[in-house]
Every structure is written in C-alpha cells, then in structure tokens.
Amino acid sequence: MRRDVFVLGTIHHLHASCEGYTFAHVRKLLEAYGPDLVCLEIRPHDLAAAQFGYSPPEMTQVVLPWAEGCGVSVAGIDWWEDSTSAYEEAVRRIRATDEGRAVLERMEKAERDIYGEPFERLCGTYRGANSPEVQARFRSEHQLEAQVLREGLLTKHWAKRNDHMARLVTEALIAHDAHRAIVVTGCEHKYAIEERLADLPWVHLVQLEDFLTGELTLDPEEQLDSERLFIFQKVESPQANTDPDSVDLTGVAEKIEQGLSRAPGDAELLYYRGLYHYMTRDYDKALADFEGAAAGRERLVLGMLPLAQIIPLRLGQMYDLLGRRHEAIEQYGLLLTADGRFARRAQQLIEKPFTRPGKASTA
C-alpha cells in the first residue's frame, strides 16, 4: 500500500516575524494538505508527558492544537540527547586553539558563500523554506560541516538525529496505518528526512506543488491570530517571567494596538497589553488593562492559560508593585481554591509580596 508523506519545513520562532510564513500559514498548510497523521518535531517521550519546554513554538502552539482539534493522530519524531553543555564545551575547546579558530572561521565563510543572503530572506515564505533551491543549500552546508567538523558533538550529531527522525516517521506510518501523513519539522531537516524516506518503495513523497496550486491568503481573523502568537511569545515567555527587562519588545505595542483596532475590548489582547505595561514598568496602566481583561475571564490565552486564574494573580502582583498590599492579598486569596499550581503560587505570594524579578530570581 502506498503511503503519501509530505515533509513541511518550518522556521520555528521566525514564524512570529516573517509575514510570508506566519504561524497562520502553518495552520493553513495543514488544512490544505488534510493529513490523517501528523508527525511533529517533539521527542516521543516529551509528547507523551506533555513536556514542551524545548519544543519549537509552532509545534505546540499551532500543529498540536490543530491535530487534536481535528481528531488527527499525532506522533513525536524528534531525537536528540541532553548534551548542550557537552556541545558548548567542545566549541570552547576548539576555539581555544589557533588551528581550531581557523577551522571555524573557514566554516563560517563557506556557509556565507553557500547561503549568499540571510536565512530570514531565504526562508521568509512557505514556498521559499520548502523549495528545492533552499534545500540544496542546506544539504551543501551540512555536507561541509560533516567534512570539516566530522559527525559528533560539533555537528550536534546531525546525521544521527535525522536517522532517528526518519526511523520514527517510518514506525509512526505503520503504527497508525497512515495513508496521508505530514511531517512538520524545521526546514533544515526536510531534505535529510526525505532522502531517507525515498529509499522506502511504499512511501510516496509529496511536495507543495502537488496539492497547493495557488497562494495561501489569510483573512483578518487569521492575521490577528498570527499576531497574537507573536505578542504571546514576547510577553508571556519564560524570559519575560524571569528577567522582563531583558526582553526585546520591538513591535509589540504596535501589534497589540493593531489587534485592538480590529477587535476592540478583546480580553486576551488587553491581558497582553497589561503584560507589556508591566514589562515597561508602567504598573498603573498594567493594572487598568488587567482589570479590563477580567471581564473576559472565560477566554483562554492561546488555549493554555485560563484568564479566570491568571488575572487575579497578575492583579495581585501589580498591587504589590504599587505598594497596595491589602488589595494584593485579596486577589491572591481568590486563587486558594484554584488548581494546584495557581493555589501554591498564591499562597507563596500571600506569605511574601511579589517583587520584580531579575536574572537571579523567578516571578
């Protein structure tokens, strides 16, 4: 039985800033292809445990929710080892010698020659990121890395990782008896996975032009959803909660106001604007926006954070920063009967007032 497989190359966090390949485009491509199995760049055990801290944003914020909402089977197909510190140590060692620095400089120059222009320009559209021309550049880069650096820590076990990913795709195709699967992964993996699957006689590789004859167009609501994701990544990221002063907020205020001009009073956008004002230390405005968002507590922030629980927490934090401790405790008290995570955090803040975090502390 022939099994159709389309490998969709994505651009991870750059979906938030590339207008030609947004998070909304990823969703539209899923809809246009209509898979019966979604294989995504998340390790199987992370998917099973819903541990997504190291997963690309489009996987957890677009692909997985889309598949679950449509009742489409999913399979995690990523593979890598916890060797970040070992990789950094290997880079440090090679940079410590004149010969090593010369090797890395040669690699960097060769890569510039291969690409010729910035990654964002090459992959800034869904067709560009998945084009044979760009994939050929990725192949040349990785062949050069293998030749100069050898397979191992310095290449982050590139070949080994793609071997595992292709094997996991093959296993998922059989386990789910898939007839029309999509593999969603970073665009640099596309050619590597396709080359490995091409050896299987029962796999038919599909390309964009096989099912997408025209161009994707986004309606205003889809554009707004994509902008929400851009804003969310900035103001509700782990970095925003641990070191808010270090976050680059370029373009955030403009995106929020554009969204509110199309959806006045939107509770989610008001919540994001409140976070923006908090991050820029305008606590009175932050408080006003969180109060405005409270009217829409039934709304979910990107389907993950229930406003009914997070708004009292944010209100309490702003009251603490403004020196209004009694009102802060009242807000925290509303969460003592919430789910475990929010109740525990509320109890901590009742015992000790909230202070603005920096690099050495946690919000």
C-alpha positions as CSV (number, residue, x, y, z in Angstrom):
1,M,0.0,0.0,0.0
2,R,1.4,3.4,-1.0
3,R,1.6,6.0,1.8
4,D,1.8,9.7,0.9
5,V,4.2,11.7,3.0
6,F,4.6,15.5,2.9
7,V,7.6,16.9,4.8
8,L,6.7,20.5,5.8
9,G,9.7,22.6,6.7
10,T,9.0,25.3,9.3
11,I,11.1,28.2,10.7
12,H,10.4,27.9,14.4
13,H,10.4,31.3,16.2
14,L,10.8,33.2,12.9
15,H,7.1,32.5,12.1
16,A,6.5,35.3,14.6
17,S,8.2,37.9,12.4
18,C,8.2,36.6,8.8
19,E,5.0,37.9,7.1
20,G,5.3,35.4,4.3
21,Y,5.4,32.4,6.6
22,T,3.5,33.1,9.8
23,F,2.0,30.7,12.3
24,A,-1.3,31.1,10.4
25,H,0.3,29.9,7.2
26,V,1.4,26.7,9.0
27,R,-2.2,26.1,10.0
28,K,-3.5,26.8,6.5
29,L,-1.0,24.3,5.1
30,L,-2.2,21.7,7.5
31,E,-5.7,22.3,6.4
32,A,-4.8,22.3,2.7
33,Y,-3.0,19.0,2.9
34,G,-5.5,17.2,5.1
35,P,-3.3,14.6,6.7
36,D,-4.5,11.5,8.6
37,L,-1.3,11.5,10.7
38,V,0.8,14.4,12.0
39,C,4.4,13.7,12.8
40,L,6.0,16.6,14.6
41,E,9.4,17.8,15.9
42,I,8.9,16.8,19.5
43,R,10.6,13.8,21.1
44,P,8.1,10.9,21.7
45,H,8.6,10.9,25.5
46,D,8.2,14.7,25.7
47,L,4.9,14.4,23.7
48,A,3.7,11.6,26.0
49,A,4.5,13.6,29.1
50,A,3.3,16.9,27.7
51,Q,6.7,18.4,28.4
52,F,7.3,21.0,25.8
53,G,9.9,23.3,27.2
54,Y,12.4,22.6,24.4
55,S,9.9,22.2,21.6
56,P,9.6,24.7,18.7
57,P,6.7,27.1,19.2
58,E,4.8,26.2,16.0
59,M,4.7,22.5,17.2
60,T,3.0,23.3,20.5
61,Q,1.0,26.4,19.6
62,V,-0.2,25.5,16.1
63,V,0.4,22.0,14.9
64,L,-0.5,20.0,18.0
65,P,-3.7,22.0,18.8
66,W,-4.8,21.8,15.2
67,A,-4.4,18.0,15.1
68,E,-6.1,17.5,18.4
69,G,-9.0,19.8,17.4
70,C,-9.4,17.8,14.1
71,G,-9.1,14.4,15.7
72,V,-6.0,13.6,13.7
73,S,-3.4,11.2,15.1
74,V,-0.1,12.6,16.2
75,A,3.4,11.2,16.7
76,G,6.5,12.7,18.1
77,I,9.5,12.0,15.8
78,D,12.3,14.2,17.1
79,W,15.5,12.8,18.7
80,W,18.4,14.4,20.5
81,E,20.4,13.9,23.5
82,D,20.8,16.2,26.5
83,S,24.3,17.3,25.5
84,T,24.1,21.1,25.4
85,S,26.8,21.5,28.0
86,A,29.0,18.9,26.2
87,Y,28.5,20.8,22.9
88,E,29.4,24.1,24.4
89,E,32.5,22.6,26.0
90,A,33.5,21.1,22.6
91,V,33.1,24.5,21.0
92,R,35.1,26.2,23.8
93,R,37.9,23.7,23.3
94,I,38.2,24.1,19.5
95,R,38.1,27.9,19.9
96,A,40.9,27.8,22.4
97,T,43.5,26.9,19.7
98,D,44.7,28.8,16.6
99,E,44.0,25.8,14.4
100,G,40.5,25.4,15.8
101,R,39.6,29.0,15.3
102,A,40.9,28.8,11.7
103,V,38.6,25.8,11.1
104,L,35.6,27.6,12.5
105,E,36.3,30.8,10.5
106,R,36.6,28.7,7.3
107,M,33.3,27.1,8.1
108,E,31.6,30.5,8.7
109,K,33.0,31.9,5.5
110,A,31.9,28.8,3.5
111,E,28.5,29.0,4.9
112,R,28.1,32.6,4.0
113,D,29.1,31.7,0.4
114,I,26.6,28.8,0.4
115,Y,23.7,30.9,1.5
116,G,24.6,34.3,-0.1
117,E,21.8,36.0,1.8
118,P,20.2,36.0,5.3
119,F,18.3,32.9,6.4
120,E,15.2,35.0,7.0
121,R,15.2,36.1,3.4
122,L,15.7,32.6,2.0
123,C,13.1,31.1,4.3
124,G,10.8,34.0,4.8
125,T,8.0,32.4,2.8
126,Y,6.5,28.9,3.0
127,R,7.4,28.2,-0.6
128,G,11.0,29.5,-0.1
129,A,11.7,27.4,3.0
130,N,10.4,24.3,1.2
131,S,11.9,25.0,-2.2
132,P,14.5,22.6,-3.8
133,E,16.9,25.5,-4.2
134,V,17.0,26.3,-0.5
135,Q,17.1,22.6,0.5
136,A,20.1,22.2,-1.8
137,R,21.9,25.0,0.2
138,F,21.1,23.2,3.5
139,R,22.5,20.0,2.1
140,S,25.7,21.7,1.0
141,E,26.1,23.3,4.4
142,H,25.7,20.0,6.3
143,Q,28.0,18.2,3.9
144,L,30.6,20.8,4.6
145,E,30.1,20.5,8.3
146,A,30.5,16.7,8.1
147,Q,33.7,17.1,6.1
148,V,35.3,19.7,8.2
149,L,34.0,19.1,11.7
150,R,33.1,15.4,11.4
151,E,29.9,13.9,12.8
152,G,29.7,14.3,16.5
153,L,29.2,17.0,19.1
154,L,30.3,19.9,16.9
155,T,27.6,19.0,14.4
156,K,25.1,18.2,17.1
157,H,25.0,14.6,15.8
158,W,23.2,15.9,12.7
159,A,23.2,12.6,10.7
160,K,22.4,10.5,13.7
161,R,19.5,12.8,14.6
162,N,18.0,12.6,11.1
163,D,18.5,8.8,11.0
164,H,16.4,8.6,14.2
165,M,13.8,11.0,13.0
166,A,13.3,9.1,9.7
167,R,13.0,5.8,11.6
168,L,10.4,7.3,14.0
169,V,8.4,8.6,11.0
170,T,8.5,5.1,9.4
171,E,7.4,3.5,12.6
172,A,4.5,6.0,13.0
173,L,3.3,5.4,9.5
174,I,3.0,1.7,10.1
175,A,1.6,2.0,13.7
176,H,-1.1,4.4,12.7
177,D,-1.7,2.8,9.3
178,A,-1.4,6.3,7.8
179,H,-2.3,6.9,4.1
180,R,-1.6,10.6,4.0
181,A,0.9,11.8,6.6
182,I,2.6,15.1,7.2
183,V,6.0,15.5,8.9
184,V,6.3,19.0,10.4
185,T,9.9,19.8,11.2
186,G,12.5,22.6,11.0
187,C,13.2,23.3,7.3
188,E,16.8,22.3,7.5
189,H,15.6,18.7,8.2
190,K,13.3,18.5,5.2
191,Y,15.8,17.3,2.6
192,A,17.5,14.9,5.1
193,I,14.3,13.1,6.1
194,E,13.1,13.0,2.5
195,E,16.3,11.4,1.3
196,R,16.0,8.7,4.0
197,L,12.3,8.0,3.2
198,A,12.9,7.9,-0.5
199,D,14.5,4.5,-0.1
200,L,11.2,3.0,1.0
201,P,9.2,1.7,-2.0
202,W,5.9,2.1,-0.2
203,V,6.4,5.8,0.6
204,H,5.4,8.5,-2.0
205,L,6.9,11.9,-1.2
206,V,4.6,14.8,-1.8
207,Q,5.7,18.4,-2.4
208,L,3.8,21.7,-2.1
209,E,3.0,22.0,-5.8
210,D,1.3,18.6,-5.7
211,F,-1.6,19.8,-3.6
212,L,-1.3,23.7,-3.5
213,T,-1.8,25.3,-6.9
214,G,-2.5,28.8,-5.8
215,E,-1.2,31.1,-3.0
216,L,-2.4,31.0,0.6
217,T,-4.4,34.0,1.7
218,L,-5.1,35.0,5.3
219,D,-8.4,36.6,6.3
220,P,-8.3,39.3,9.0
221,E,-9.1,36.9,11.8
222,E,-6.2,34.6,10.8
223,Q,-3.9,37.5,10.6
224,L,-5.0,38.5,14.1
225,D,-4.3,35.0,15.4
226,S,-0.8,35.1,14.0
227,E,-0.2,38.5,15.6
228,R,-1.5,37.1,18.9
229,L,1.2,34.4,18.7
230,F,3.9,37.0,18.0
231,I,2.8,39.0,21.1
232,F,2.4,36.0,23.3
233,Q,6.0,34.8,22.6
234,K,7.3,38.2,23.7
235,V,5.2,39.0,26.8
236,E,4.5,35.5,28.2
237,S,7.8,33.7,27.5
238,P,9.9,32.2,30.3
239,Q,12.3,35.1,29.8
240,A,9.5,37.6,30.4
241,N,8.7,35.9,33.7
242,T,12.3,35.6,34.9
243,D,14.1,38.7,33.5
244,P,11.5,41.1,32.0
245,D,14.0,43.9,31.5
246,S,16.0,41.7,29.0
247,V,13.1,41.0,26.6
248,D,13.2,42.8,23.2
249,L,9.7,44.3,22.9
250,T,10.3,45.8,19.4
251,G,7.0,45.9,17.5
252,V,4.9,44.5,20.4
253,A,3.0,47.7,21.3
254,E,2.2,48.3,17.6
255,K,0.9,44.7,17.1
256,I,-1.3,45.0,20.2
257,E,-2.9,48.3,19.1
258,Q,-3.4,46.9,15.6
259,G,-5.2,43.9,17.1
260,L,-7.4,46.0,19.4
261,S,-8.3,48.3,16.5
262,R,-9.8,45.2,14.8
263,A,-11.1,43.6,18.0
264,P,-11.9,46.4,20.5
265,G,-12.0,45.2,24.1
266,D,-10.6,41.8,23.3
267,A,-9.8,40.3,26.7
268,E,-6.7,38.4,25.5
269,L,-5.2,41.4,23.9
270,L,-5.9,43.6,26.9
271,Y,-4.1,41.0,29.0
272,Y,-1.1,41.1,26.7
273,R,-1.1,44.9,26.8
274,G,-1.2,44.7,30.6
275,L,1.9,42.5,30.5
276,Y,3.6,44.9,28.1
277,H,3.0,47.8,30.5
278,Y,4.3,45.7,33.4
279,M,7.4,44.9,31.5
280,T,8.0,48.6,30.7
281,R,7.3,49.4,34.4
282,D,4.1,51.3,33.9
283,Y,2.2,49.5,36.7
284,D,-0.9,51.7,36.8
285,K,-1.6,51.1,33.1
286,A,-0.9,47.4,33.6
287,L,-3.4,47.3,36.4
288,A,-6.0,49.0,34.3
289,D,-5.6,46.6,31.4
290,F,-5.7,43.5,33.7
291,E,-8.9,44.9,35.2
292,G,-10.3,45.3,31.7
293,A,-9.3,41.8,30.8
294,A,-11.0,40.4,33.9
295,A,-14.4,41.0,32.1
296,G,-13.4,38.2,29.7
297,R,-12.2,35.6,32.1
298,E,-13.9,32.8,30.3
299,R,-11.5,33.3,27.4
300,L,-8.3,31.3,27.3
301,V,-4.9,32.7,26.5
302,L,-4.0,30.7,23.4
303,G,-5.8,27.7,24.9
304,M,-3.2,27.3,27.7
305,L,-3.6,29.9,30.5
306,P,-7.1,30.3,31.9
307,L,-7.7,34.0,32.4
308,A,-10.0,33.2,35.3
309,Q,-7.0,32.1,37.3
310,I,-4.1,34.2,35.9
311,I,-5.9,37.6,36.1
312,P,-6.2,37.6,39.9
313,L,-2.5,36.6,40.1
314,R,-1.5,39.5,37.8
315,L,-3.7,42.0,39.6
316,G,-2.2,41.0,42.9
317,Q,1.3,41.3,41.5
318,M,0.6,44.9,40.2
319,Y,-1.0,45.8,43.6
320,D,2.2,44.6,45.3
321,L,4.4,46.6,43.0
322,L,2.3,49.7,43.7
323,G,2.5,49.2,47.4
324,R,-1.2,48.2,47.9
325,R,-0.5,45.1,49.9
326,H,-4.0,44.6,51.3
327,E,-5.6,44.6,47.8
328,A,-2.9,42.2,46.6
329,I,-3.7,39.7,49.3
330,E,-7.4,39.9,48.4
331,Q,-6.6,38.9,44.8
332,Y,-4.3,36.1,45.8
333,G,-7.0,34.8,48.2
334,L,-9.3,34.2,45.2
335,L,-6.9,31.6,43.9
336,L,-6.5,29.4,47.0
337,T,-9.2,27.1,45.7
338,A,-7.8,27.1,42.2
339,D,-5.8,24.2,40.7
340,G,-2.7,23.2,42.4
341,R,-0.2,25.3,40.6
342,F,-2.1,28.6,41.0
343,A,-3.1,27.9,44.6
344,R,0.5,27.2,45.5
345,R,1.8,30.4,43.9
346,A,-1.0,32.4,45.5
347,Q,0.0,31.0,48.9
348,Q,3.6,31.9,48.3
349,L,2.6,35.5,47.4
350,I,0.4,35.8,50.5
351,E,3.3,34.9,52.6
352,K,5.8,37.1,50.7
353,P,5.0,40.1,48.5
354,F,5.8,40.0,44.8
355,T,8.9,41.8,43.6
356,R,10.0,42.4,40.1
357,P,12.3,39.5,39.1
358,G,15.7,39.8,37.6
359,K,18.3,37.3,36.4
360,A,18.8,35.9,39.9
361,S,15.1,35.4,40.8
362,T,11.9,33.9,39.4
363,A,8.5,35.5,39.0
